[in-house]
Amino acid sequence: MDLSSLRLLLALWALMSRQAVVSLEITVEESELKLCESERMCVTNLKDCNGPPASSPQKSLNMSCLYQISPDETRSVTCSWSDEPGAEASLQLSRSGKIYSCIFSPSSIFNVTTRIKSLRTGEVVWSQPQPLDLSKIAKYPPPAVTLIHQTDDSLVVSWKSDTDKGTYRLRYKSRDSSTWTEVSDQIPIKEVQNYTIKNLLPFMVYKVSVAYHRGYGLWSDWSSEATGRTLDRGKTSPAHSFKREPSPDL
């Protein structure tokens, strides 16, 4: 085999290897978890309560997990990892001490494992346990933003908060710009938050978005983009609301 043929084979092998690995993900709401009789483990499948058998292989998956609280207060944990395609998985949360309830809270600390069954071969593999501190991976939803006043060089935006904890950050841009301007100060929590964006151009359409941080964990995604126009020179502000657009990720 000459050198060029060998290089071609190596390139094909590398391409096939990359194609054989995909990102897998499992999301579990707290209502789907069941407490095992041992009171040391919460599972999505009661067959997993005994843990991996001695003969079952365990592998390191380097899972990435996220604890999310939706606007309707649904709490869930999503874990993802890279593996071969065509597999089904279940999630297990365990603790050395007694678990009284399979309820997610920011103070919860577990060990997380997954049981993965290959749909191609039927082989079952368990992941090695890894720590899961929900306070470090918590992600809350962003607020909904509205316009309450505009002048020829400013917009006043408003949103509501259902908590007295955390902080916000705000960004804006003109409709035709690809670059966001983020305000330098982080905005403290109030029940109804009003913020004035100053030094804007007259009769210009702007987009505004807000993100929320609880004081621990991760920043939320940016809120749905709210769109409003500054007034022309010498005009007064009519009653008007922003048009909301789909929310982008952070």
ChimeraX commands (.cxc) that place a marker at each C-alpha (Angstrom):
marker #1 position 0.00,0.00,0.00 radius 0.5
marker #1 position 1.49,3.33,-1.01 radius 0.5
marker #1 position 1.52,6.41,1.23 radius 0.5
marker #1 position -1.36,8.20,-0.54 radius 0.5
marker #1 position -3.64,5.14,-0.16 radius 0.5
marker #1 position -2.77,4.90,3.54 radius 0.5
marker #1 position -3.62,8.58,4.06 radius 0.5
marker #1 position -6.96,8.08,2.31 radius 0.5
marker #1 position -7.82,5.11,4.51 radius 0.5
marker #1 position -6.91,7.05,7.64 radius 0.5
marker #1 position -9.06,9.99,6.52 radius 0.5
marker #1 position -12.03,7.69,5.84 radius 0.5
marker #1 position -11.59,6.00,9.22 radius 0.5
marker #1 position -11.52,9.37,11.00 radius 0.5
marker #1 position -14.67,10.48,9.16 radius 0.5
marker #1 position -16.52,7.29,10.05 radius 0.5
marker #1 position -15.41,7.60,13.68 radius 0.5
marker #1 position -16.86,11.11,13.90 radius 0.5
marker #1 position -20.11,10.02,12.31 radius 0.5
marker #1 position -20.43,7.14,14.79 radius 0.5
marker #1 position -20.63,9.54,17.75 radius 0.5
marker #1 position -23.61,11.82,18.35 radius 0.5
marker #1 position -24.86,13.96,21.20 radius 0.5
marker #1 position -27.43,12.13,23.33 radius 0.5
marker #1 position -29.71,13.85,25.82 radius 0.5
marker #1 position -32.21,12.88,28.48 radius 0.5
marker #1 position -34.60,15.26,30.29 radius 0.5
marker #1 position -36.35,14.27,33.50 radius 0.5
marker #1 position -39.04,16.26,35.30 radius 0.5
marker #1 position -39.22,15.77,39.04 radius 0.5
marker #1 position -42.72,14.29,38.67 radius 0.5
marker #1 position -41.19,11.43,36.66 radius 0.5
marker #1 position -38.81,10.37,39.44 radius 0.5
marker #1 position -39.60,7.48,41.78 radius 0.5
marker #1 position -38.03,6.89,45.19 radius 0.5
marker #1 position -36.46,3.46,45.62 radius 0.5
marker #1 position -37.18,1.38,48.72 radius 0.5
marker #1 position -33.62,1.94,49.92 radius 0.5
marker #1 position -34.43,5.69,50.13 radius 0.5
marker #1 position -30.98,6.32,48.68 radius 0.5
marker #1 position -31.90,6.67,45.00 radius 0.5
marker #1 position -34.45,8.37,42.73 radius 0.5
marker #1 position -34.96,6.73,39.34 radius 0.5
marker #1 position -37.04,7.06,36.20 radius 0.5
marker #1 position -37.26,3.26,35.95 radius 0.5
marker #1 position -37.78,1.20,39.13 radius 0.5
marker #1 position -35.73,-1.62,37.56 radius 0.5
marker #1 position -32.69,0.60,38.16 radius 0.5
marker #1 position -33.11,0.69,41.95 radius 0.5
marker #1 position -30.55,-2.10,42.49 radius 0.5
marker #1 position -27.91,-0.25,40.55 radius 0.5
marker #1 position -25.54,-1.84,38.03 radius 0.5
marker #1 position -24.84,-5.57,38.41 radius 0.5
marker #1 position -21.27,-6.56,39.14 radius 0.5
marker #1 position -20.87,-7.86,35.60 radius 0.5
marker #1 position -22.15,-4.68,33.93 radius 0.5
marker #1 position -19.46,-2.41,32.46 radius 0.5
marker #1 position -19.27,1.18,33.61 radius 0.5
marker #1 position -17.91,4.01,31.49 radius 0.5
marker #1 position -16.98,7.62,32.02 radius 0.5
marker #1 position -19.39,9.79,30.01 radius 0.5
marker #1 position -18.36,13.31,31.04 radius 0.5
marker #1 position -22.02,14.28,31.20 radius 0.5
marker #1 position -23.11,17.91,31.12 radius 0.5
marker #1 position -26.29,18.61,33.11 radius 0.5
marker #1 position -28.65,21.57,33.47 radius 0.5
marker #1 position -31.34,22.24,36.10 radius 0.5
marker #1 position -34.14,24.33,34.59 radius 0.5
marker #1 position -37.21,26.02,36.04 radius 0.5
marker #1 position -39.81,26.90,33.40 radius 0.5
marker #1 position -42.19,29.89,33.62 radius 0.5
marker #1 position -44.93,27.54,34.89 radius 0.5
marker #1 position -42.55,26.32,37.65 radius 0.5
marker #1 position -41.92,22.92,36.04 radius 0.5
marker #1 position -38.55,21.72,37.30 radius 0.5
marker #1 position -36.37,19.40,35.27 radius 0.5
marker #1 position -32.83,18.13,34.86 radius 0.5
marker #1 position -31.35,17.62,31.40 radius 0.5
marker #1 position -28.11,15.67,30.95 radius 0.5
marker #1 position -26.26,15.24,27.66 radius 0.5
marker #1 position -23.18,13.32,26.54 radius 0.5
marker #1 position -21.52,11.99,23.40 radius 0.5
marker #1 position -22.12,8.37,22.45 radius 0.5
marker #1 position -23.00,6.11,19.56 radius 0.5
marker #1 position -26.43,6.68,17.98 radius 0.5
marker #1 position -29.35,4.34,18.55 radius 0.5
marker #1 position -29.56,4.06,22.33 radius 0.5
marker #1 position -32.15,4.48,25.08 radius 0.5
marker #1 position -31.24,5.79,28.49 radius 0.5
marker #1 position -32.65,6.20,31.98 radius 0.5
marker #1 position -31.43,8.50,34.73 radius 0.5
marker #1 position -30.61,7.76,38.37 radius 0.5
marker #1 position -29.97,10.26,41.17 radius 0.5
marker #1 position -28.42,8.86,44.33 radius 0.5
marker #1 position -27.09,10.04,47.66 radius 0.5
marker #1 position -25.21,8.39,50.51 radius 0.5
marker #1 position -27.71,9.80,53.01 radius 0.5
marker #1 position -31.45,9.29,53.15 radius 0.5
marker #1 position -33.57,10.87,50.40 radius 0.5
marker #1 position -36.94,11.96,51.76 radius 0.5
marker #1 position -38.46,13.13,48.48 radius 0.5
marker #1 position -37.49,13.17,44.81 radius 0.5
marker #1 position -38.05,16.91,44.53 radius 0.5
marker #1 position -35.59,19.20,42.81 radius 0.5
marker #1 position -34.44,22.25,44.73 radius 0.5
marker #1 position -31.36,24.47,44.34 radius 0.5
marker #1 position -29.92,23.04,47.56 radius 0.5
marker #1 position -30.08,19.44,46.29 radius 0.5
marker #1 position -26.83,17.56,45.74 radius 0.5
marker #1 position -26.85,14.11,44.13 radius 0.5
marker #1 position -24.68,11.68,42.27 radius 0.5
marker #1 position -26.01,11.15,38.75 radius 0.5
marker #1 position -25.68,8.03,36.61 radius 0.5
marker #1 position -27.33,6.82,33.43 radius 0.5
marker #1 position -28.16,3.33,32.21 radius 0.5
marker #1 position -27.70,3.13,28.45 radius 0.5
marker #1 position -28.97,0.30,26.30 radius 0.5
marker #1 position -27.74,-0.02,22.74 radius 0.5
marker #1 position -30.66,-0.60,20.36 radius 0.5
marker #1 position -28.26,-2.22,17.89 radius 0.5
marker #1 position -26.56,-4.79,20.13 radius 0.5
marker #1 position -28.77,-4.84,23.25 radius 0.5
marker #1 position -25.69,-4.21,25.44 radius 0.5
marker #1 position -26.39,-2.32,28.68 radius 0.5
marker #1 position -23.77,0.06,30.03 radius 0.5
marker #1 position -23.91,2.17,33.19 radius 0.5
marker #1 position -22.09,5.46,33.51 radius 0.5
marker #1 position -19.76,6.12,36.39 radius 0.5
marker #1 position -21.39,8.33,39.06 radius 0.5
marker #1 position -20.57,12.01,38.93 radius 0.5
marker #1 position -21.58,14.78,41.35 radius 0.5
marker #1 position -24.60,16.95,40.57 radius 0.5
marker #1 position -24.95,20.20,42.55 radius 0.5
marker #1 position -28.20,21.81,41.37 radius 0.5
marker #1 position -27.23,25.23,42.75 radius 0.5
marker #1 position -24.36,25.40,40.24 radius 0.5
marker #1 position -26.42,24.42,37.17 radius 0.5
marker #1 position -29.75,26.14,37.93 radius 0.5
marker #1 position -31.21,28.20,35.07 radius 0.5
marker #1 position -34.33,30.33,35.54 radius 0.5
marker #1 position -36.57,31.78,32.80 radius 0.5
marker #1 position -36.16,35.39,31.63 radius 0.5
marker #1 position -38.90,38.04,32.11 radius 0.5
marker #1 position -41.24,39.44,29.45 radius 0.5
marker #1 position -40.31,43.00,28.46 radius 0.5
marker #1 position -42.75,45.80,27.50 radius 0.5
marker #1 position -42.39,49.46,26.49 radius 0.5
marker #1 position -44.06,52.06,28.72 radius 0.5
marker #1 position -42.65,55.35,27.34 radius 0.5
marker #1 position -40.48,56.69,24.53 radius 0.5
marker #1 position -38.94,60.03,23.56 radius 0.5
marker #1 position -36.87,61.03,20.58 radius 0.5
marker #1 position -33.67,59.80,22.27 radius 0.5
marker #1 position -34.79,57.23,24.88 radius 0.5
marker #1 position -36.96,54.21,25.55 radius 0.5
marker #1 position -38.35,53.20,28.95 radius 0.5
marker #1 position -38.85,49.46,29.27 radius 0.5
marker #1 position -40.52,47.51,32.04 radius 0.5
marker #1 position -40.79,43.95,33.31 radius 0.5
marker #1 position -42.16,42.21,36.39 radius 0.5
marker #1 position -40.36,40.02,38.89 radius 0.5
marker #1 position -41.89,37.33,41.10 radius 0.5
marker #1 position -38.89,37.23,43.42 radius 0.5
marker #1 position -36.69,39.58,45.44 radius 0.5
marker #1 position -33.54,37.59,44.66 radius 0.5
marker #1 position -31.06,37.98,41.87 radius 0.5
marker #1 position -30.23,40.56,39.23 radius 0.5
marker #1 position -30.88,41.43,35.58 radius 0.5
marker #1 position -28.85,42.56,32.63 radius 0.5
marker #1 position -30.16,44.35,29.54 radius 0.5
marker #1 position -29.02,44.67,25.93 radius 0.5
marker #1 position -30.32,46.66,22.97 radius 0.5
marker #1 position -29.53,47.39,19.32 radius 0.5
marker #1 position -31.02,49.16,16.35 radius 0.5
marker #1 position -33.09,46.85,14.15 radius 0.5
marker #1 position -30.57,46.89,11.30 radius 0.5
marker #1 position -27.49,46.39,13.46 radius 0.5
marker #1 position -25.84,43.03,14.11 radius 0.5
marker #1 position -24.11,44.28,17.28 radius 0.5
marker #1 position -25.79,44.39,20.68 radius 0.5
marker #1 position -24.98,47.04,23.28 radius 0.5
marker #1 position -25.15,45.67,26.82 radius 0.5
marker #1 position -25.66,48.15,29.65 radius 0.5
marker #1 position -22.67,48.20,31.96 radius 0.5
marker #1 position -24.60,47.97,35.22 radius 0.5
marker #1 position -26.41,44.89,36.48 radius 0.5
marker #1 position -29.97,45.84,37.38 radius 0.5
marker #1 position -31.18,44.99,40.91 radius 0.5
marker #1 position -34.48,43.25,41.57 radius 0.5
marker #1 position -37.73,45.17,42.03 radius 0.5
marker #1 position -41.30,43.91,41.82 radius 0.5
marker #1 position -41.86,46.13,38.78 radius 0.5
marker #1 position -38.64,47.13,37.10 radius 0.5
marker #1 position -38.43,50.23,34.87 radius 0.5
marker #1 position -35.25,51.02,32.98 radius 0.5
marker #1 position -34.47,53.99,30.72 radius 0.5
marker #1 position -32.22,53.41,27.71 radius 0.5
marker #1 position -30.71,56.80,26.85 radius 0.5
marker #1 position -28.75,58.47,24.05 radius 0.5
marker #1 position -30.65,56.77,21.25 radius 0.5
marker #1 position -31.22,58.11,17.74 radius 0.5
marker #1 position -34.61,59.67,16.86 radius 0.5
marker #1 position -37.20,57.79,14.82 radius 0.5
marker #1 position -35.18,54.58,14.99 radius 0.5
marker #1 position -36.44,51.04,15.62 radius 0.5
marker #1 position -34.63,49.27,18.47 radius 0.5
marker #1 position -34.70,45.76,19.87 radius 0.5
marker #1 position -34.37,45.14,23.60 radius 0.5
marker #1 position -33.78,41.92,25.54 radius 0.5
marker #1 position -33.27,41.08,29.23 radius 0.5
marker #1 position -31.60,38.14,31.03 radius 0.5
marker #1 position -32.01,37.05,34.66 radius 0.5
marker #1 position -29.64,35.55,37.23 radius 0.5
marker #1 position -30.94,34.19,40.52 radius 0.5
marker #1 position -27.74,34.86,42.44 radius 0.5
marker #1 position -26.46,31.32,41.88 radius 0.5
marker #1 position -26.22,28.97,38.94 radius 0.5
marker #1 position -26.38,30.19,35.34 radius 0.5
marker #1 position -27.77,33.22,33.56 radius 0.5
marker #1 position -31.10,32.68,31.83 radius 0.5
marker #1 position -31.43,32.83,28.07 radius 0.5
marker #1 position -32.11,36.30,26.74 radius 0.5
marker #1 position -35.80,37.14,26.77 radius 0.5
marker #1 position -37.89,37.45,23.63 radius 0.5
marker #1 position -36.70,40.48,21.72 radius 0.5
marker #1 position -39.01,43.45,22.21 radius 0.5
marker #1 position -39.14,46.00,19.38 radius 0.5
marker #1 position -39.99,49.70,19.68 radius 0.5
marker #1 position -39.32,52.99,17.88 radius 0.5
marker #1 position -38.03,56.25,19.30 radius 0.5
marker #1 position -40.05,59.35,18.41 radius 0.5
marker #1 position -39.32,61.84,15.70 radius 0.5
marker #1 position -37.95,65.16,16.91 radius 0.5
marker #1 position -40.63,67.17,18.70 radius 0.5
marker #1 position -43.20,64.34,18.92 radius 0.5
marker #1 position -44.88,63.20,22.14 radius 0.5
marker #1 position -45.09,59.58,23.28 radius 0.5
marker #1 position -48.33,57.63,22.58 radius 0.5
marker #1 position -49.42,54.61,24.60 radius 0.5
marker #1 position -47.60,51.73,22.95 radius 0.5
marker #1 position -46.30,48.24,23.65 radius 0.5
marker #1 position -43.32,46.45,22.30 radius 0.5
marker #1 position -43.75,43.75,19.72 radius 0.5
marker #1 position -42.15,40.57,21.09 radius 0.5
marker #1 position -40.09,38.28,18.90 radius 0.5
marker #1 position -38.81,34.71,19.50 radius 0.5
marker #1 position -36.26,34.35,22.29 radius 0.5
marker #1 position -32.61,33.73,21.30 radius 0.5
marker #1 position -30.15,31.77,23.43 radius 0.5
marker #1 position -27.42,33.45,25.40 radius 0.5
marker link #1:1,2 radius 0.2
marker link #1:2,3 radius 0.2
marker link #1:3,4 radius 0.2
marker link #1:4,5 radius 0.2
marker link #1:5,6 radius 0.2
marker link #1:6,7 radius 0.2
marker link #1:7,8 radius 0.2
marker link #1:8,9 radius 0.2
marker link #1:9,10 radius 0.2
marker link #1:10,11 radius 0.2
marker link #1:11,12 radius 0.2
marker link #1:12,13 radius 0.2
marker link #1:13,14 radius 0.2
marker link #1:14,15 radius 0.2
marker link #1:15,16 radius 0.2
marker link #1:16,17 radius 0.2
marker link #1:17,18 radius 0.2
marker link #1:18,19 radius 0.2
marker link #1:19,20 radius 0.2
marker link #1:20,21 radius 0.2
marker link #1:21,22 radius 0.2
marker link #1:22,23 radius 0.2
marker link #1:23,24 radius 0.2
marker link #1:24,25 radius 0.2
marker link #1:25,26 radius 0.2
marker link #1:26,27 radius 0.2
marker link #1:27,28 radius 0.2
marker link #1:28,29 radius 0.2
marker link #1:29,30 radius 0.2
marker link #1:30,31 radius 0.2
marker link #1:31,32 radius 0.2
marker link #1:32,33 radius 0.2
marker link #1:33,34 radius 0.2
marker link #1:34,35 radius 0.2
marker link #1:35,36 radius 0.2
marker link #1:36,37 radius 0.2
marker link #1:37,38 radius 0.2
marker link #1:38,39 radius 0.2
marker link #1:39,40 radius 0.2
marker link #1:40,41 radius 0.2
marker link #1:41,42 radius 0.2
marker link #1:42,43 radius 0.2
marker link #1:43,44 radius 0.2
marker link #1:44,45 radius 0.2
marker link #1:45,46 radius 0.2
marker link #1:46,47 radius 0.2
marker link #1:47,48 radius 0.2
marker link #1:48,49 radius 0.2
marker link #1:49,50 radius 0.2
marker link #1:50,51 radius 0.2
marker link #1:51,52 radius 0.2
marker link #1:52,53 radius 0.2
marker link #1:53,54 radius 0.2
marker link #1:54,55 radius 0.2
marker link #1:55,56 radius 0.2
marker link #1:56,57 radius 0.2
marker link #1:57,58 radius 0.2
marker link #1:58,59 radius 0.2
marker link #1:59,60 radius 0.2
marker link #1:60,61 radius 0.2
marker link #1:61,62 radius 0.2
marker link #1:62,63 radius 0.2
marker link #1:63,64 radius 0.2
marker link #1:64,65 radius 0.2
marker link #1:65,66 radius 0.2
marker link #1:66,67 radius 0.2
marker link #1:67,68 radius 0.2
marker link #1:68,69 radius 0.2
marker link #1:69,70 radius 0.2
marker link #1:70,71 radius 0.2
marker link #1:71,72 radius 0.2
marker link #1:72,73 radius 0.2
marker link #1:73,74 radius 0.2
marker link #1:74,75 radius 0.2
marker link #1:75,76 radius 0.2
marker link #1:76,77 radius 0.2
marker link #1:77,78 radius 0.2
marker link #1:78,79 radius 0.2
marker link #1:79,80 radius 0.2
marker link #1:80,81 radius 0.2
marker link #1:81,82 radius 0.2
marker link #1:82,83 radius 0.2
marker link #1:83,84 radius 0.2
marker link #1:84,85 radius 0.2
marker link #1:85,86 radius 0.2
marker link #1:86,87 radius 0.2
marker link #1:87,88 radius 0.2
marker link #1:88,89 radius 0.2
marker link #1:89,90 radius 0.2
marker link #1:90,91 radius 0.2
marker link #1:91,92 radius 0.2
marker link #1:92,93 radius 0.2
marker link #1:93,94 radius 0.2
marker link #1:94,95 radius 0.2
marker link #1:95,96 radius 0.2
marker link #1:96,97 radius 0.2
marker link #1:97,98 radius 0.2
marker link #1:98,99 radius 0.2
marker link #1:99,100 radius 0.2
marker link #1:100,101 radius 0.2
marker link #1:101,102 radius 0.2
marker link #1:102,103 radius 0.2
marker link #1:103,104 radius 0.2
marker link #1:104,105 radius 0.2
marker link #1:105,106 radius 0.2
marker link #1:106,107 radius 0.2
marker link #1:107,108 radius 0.2
marker link #1:108,109 radius 0.2
marker link #1:109,110 radius 0.2
marker link #1:110,111 radius 0.2
marker link #1:111,112 radius 0.2
marker link #1:112,113 radius 0.2
marker link #1:113,114 radius 0.2
marker link #1:114,115 radius 0.2
marker link #1:115,116 radius 0.2
marker link #1:116,117 radius 0.2
marker link #1:117,118 radius 0.2
marker link #1:118,119 radius 0.2
marker link #1:119,120 radius 0.2
marker link #1:120,121 radius 0.2
marker link #1:121,122 radius 0.2
marker link #1:122,123 radius 0.2
marker link #1:123,124 radius 0.2
marker link #1:124,125 radius 0.2
marker link #1:125,126 radius 0.2
marker link #1:126,127 radius 0.2
marker link #1:127,128 radius 0.2
marker link #1:128,129 radius 0.2
marker link #1:129,130 radius 0.2
marker link #1:130,131 radius 0.2
marker link #1:131,132 radius 0.2
marker link #1:132,133 radius 0.2
marker link #1:133,134 radius 0.2
marker link #1:134,135 radius 0.2
marker link #1:135,136 radius 0.2
marker link #1:136,137 radius 0.2
marker link #1:137,138 radius 0.2
marker link #1:138,139 radius 0.2
marker link #1:139,140 radius 0.2
marker link #1:140,141 radius 0.2
marker link #1:141,142 radius 0.2
marker link #1:142,143 radius 0.2
marker link #1:143,144 radius 0.2
marker link #1:144,145 radius 0.2
marker link #1:145,146 radius 0.2
marker link #1:146,147 radius 0.2
marker link #1:147,148 radius 0.2
marker link #1:148,149 radius 0.2
marker link #1:149,150 radius 0.2
marker link #1:150,151 radius 0.2
marker link #1:151,152 radius 0.2
marker link #1:152,153 radius 0.2
marker link #1:153,154 radius 0.2
marker link #1:154,155 radius 0.2
marker link #1:155,156 radius 0.2
marker link #1:156,157 radius 0.2
marker link #1:157,158 radius 0.2
marker link #1:158,159 radius 0.2
marker link #1:159,160 radius 0.2
marker link #1:160,161 radius 0.2
marker link #1:161,162 radius 0.2
marker link #1:162,163 radius 0.2
marker link #1:163,164 radius 0.2
marker link #1:164,165 radius 0.2
marker link #1:165,166 radius 0.2
marker link #1:166,167 radius 0.2
marker link #1:167,168 radius 0.2
marker link #1:168,169 radius 0.2
marker link #1:169,170 radius 0.2
marker link #1:170,171 radius 0.2
marker link #1:171,172 radius 0.2
marker link #1:172,173 radius 0.2
marker link #1:173,174 radius 0.2
marker link #1:174,175 radius 0.2
marker link #1:175,176 radius 0.2
marker link #1:176,177 radius 0.2
marker link #1:177,178 radius 0.2
marker link #1:178,179 radius 0.2
marker link #1:179,180 radius 0.2
marker link #1:180,181 radius 0.2
marker link #1:181,182 radius 0.2
marker link #1:182,183 radius 0.2
marker link #1:183,184 radius 0.2
marker link #1:184,185 radius 0.2
marker link #1:185,186 radius 0.2
marker link #1:186,187 radius 0.2
marker link #1:187,188 radius 0.2
marker link #1:188,189 radius 0.2
marker link #1:189,190 radius 0.2
marker link #1:190,191 radius 0.2
marker link #1:191,192 radius 0.2
marker link #1:192,193 radius 0.2
marker link #1:193,194 radius 0.2
marker link #1:194,195 radius 0.2
marker link #1:195,196 radius 0.2
marker link #1:196,197 radius 0.2
marker link #1:197,198 radius 0.2
marker link #1:198,199 radius 0.2
marker link #1:199,200 radius 0.2
marker link #1:200,201 radius 0.2
marker link #1:201,202 radius 0.2
marker link #1:202,203 radius 0.2
marker link #1:203,204 radius 0.2
marker link #1:204,205 radius 0.2
marker link #1:205,206 radius 0.2
marker link #1:206,207 radius 0.2
marker link #1:207,208 radius 0.2
marker link #1:208,209 radius 0.2
marker link #1:209,210 radius 0.2
marker link #1:210,211 radius 0.2
marker link #1:211,212 radius 0.2
marker link #1:212,213 radius 0.2
marker link #1:213,214 radius 0.2
marker link #1:214,215 radius 0.2
marker link #1:215,216 radius 0.2
marker link #1:216,217 radius 0.2
marker link #1:217,218 radius 0.2
marker link #1:218,219 radius 0.2
marker link #1:219,220 radius 0.2
marker link #1:220,221 radius 0.2
marker link #1:221,222 radius 0.2
marker link #1:222,223 radius 0.2
marker link #1:223,224 radius 0.2
marker link #1:224,225 radius 0.2
marker link #1:225,226 radius 0.2
marker link #1:226,227 radius 0.2
marker link #1:227,228 radius 0.2
marker link #1:228,229 radius 0.2
marker link #1:229,230 radius 0.2
marker link #1:230,231 radius 0.2
marker link #1:231,232 radius 0.2
marker link #1:232,233 radius 0.2
marker link #1:233,234 radius 0.2
marker link #1:234,235 radius 0.2
marker link #1:235,236 radius 0.2
marker link #1:236,237 radius 0.2
marker link #1:237,238 radius 0.2
marker link #1:238,239 radius 0.2
marker link #1:239,240 radius 0.2
marker link #1:240,241 radius 0.2
marker link #1:241,242 radius 0.2
marker link #1:242,243 radius 0.2
marker link #1:243,244 radius 0.2
marker link #1:244,245 radius 0.2
marker link #1:245,246 radius 0.2
marker link #1:246,247 radius 0.2
marker link #1:247,248 radius 0.2
marker link #1:248,249 radius 0.2
marker link #1:249,250 radius 0.2
view
